[in-house]
């Protein structure tokens, strides 16, 4: 028998480089799901027990929006479609005809716009069922934010001739004083079929 030949070793010096290149390739070409959520500024926590007392709000100043487990919407006592949320919210926020069933108009100093009659104490309350889908919830929130944005754009064009996004910081603050965004998200409840 002859002499056994020794098996030559594999050159693995570039294996780490190839692995790193594959990792980079997959990181660059893979699409990641984007986060969904709502841009909200949370209120500051109360400093003492007295501050925890809930603010008493007149019923006419609250727009109750409820979404049940079957994703049906109610505004007040009326079943509505998603397309009705924005116009009803705009009318509620602005109360242009000083309707006795909508929020009270009160005078408020609104920066460079001077004193204006605004629905100072209005609140839009969104209440969901634990079974409400996130998709419907976000669509309702989008409609509410769109209502505020449209009202702000309309006032900005009327007063300054430009859309809200093109105003100066001082002008934007004045518009926000007229239409402050007040959306309350109540704790989910079990409405079931009683809605």
Residue pairs with C-beta under 8 A, 6 or more apart in sequence:
36 134
36 138
38 138
38 141
40 183
46 52
57 121
57 123
58 104
58 121
60 100
60 101
60 102
60 103
60 104
61 103
61 104
61 119
61 121
61 122
61 123
62 122
62 123
62 124
62 125
63 75
63 76
63 88
63 89
63 92
63 122
63 123
63 124
63 125
64 74
64 75
64 76
64 125
64 127
65 73
65 74
65 75
65 85
65 124
65 125
65 126
65 127
65 140
65 144
66 73
66 74
66 126
66 127
66 128
66 191
66 195
67 73
67 74
67 126
67 127
67 128
67 129
67 132
67 136
67 137
67 140
68 74
68 129
68 131
68 132
68 191
68 192
68 193
68 195
69 129
69 130
69 131
69 132
69 190
69 191
69 192
70 131
71 132
71 133
71 136
72 79
72 195
73 79
73 80
73 81
73 82
73 85
73 136
73 140
74 80
74 195
75 84
75 85
75 88
80 88
82 136
82 139
82 140
82 143
85 140
85 143
85 144
85 147
86 143
86 144
86 146
86 147
86 150
87 147
89 124
89 143
89 144
89 147
89 148
90 147
90 150
90 151
91 102
92 102
92 103
92 119
92 122
92 124
93 103
93 119
93 122
93 124
93 147
93 148
93 151
93 179
94 119
94 151
94 179
95 102
95 103
95 105
95 119
95 122
98 105
102 119
103 119
103 120
103 121
103 122
104 119
104 120
104 121
105 117
105 118
105 119
106 117
106 118
106 119
106 120
106 121
107 115
107 116
107 117
107 118
108 115
108 116
108 117
108 118
108 120
108 177
108 178
109 115
109 177
110 116
110 118
110 174
110 177
110 178
111 170
111 171
111 173
111 174
111 177
112 170
112 171
112 174
113 159
113 174
113 175
113 177
113 178
116 177
116 178
118 177
118 178
118 179
122 182
123 182
123 183
123 184
124 144
124 182
124 183
124 184
125 184
125 186
126 137
126 140
126 141
126 144
126 183
126 184
126 185
126 186
127 186
127 187
127 188
127 189
128 137
128 186
128 188
128 189
129 188
129 189
129 190
129 191
129 192
129 195
130 188
130 189
130 190
132 188
141 183
144 183
145 181
145 183
148 179
148 181
149 164
151 179
152 164
152 175
152 176
152 179
153 163
153 164
155 164
155 175
155 178
155 179
156 162
156 163
156 164
156 166
156 167
156 171
156 175
157 163
159 171
159 175
160 167
160 171
164 172
164 175
167 175
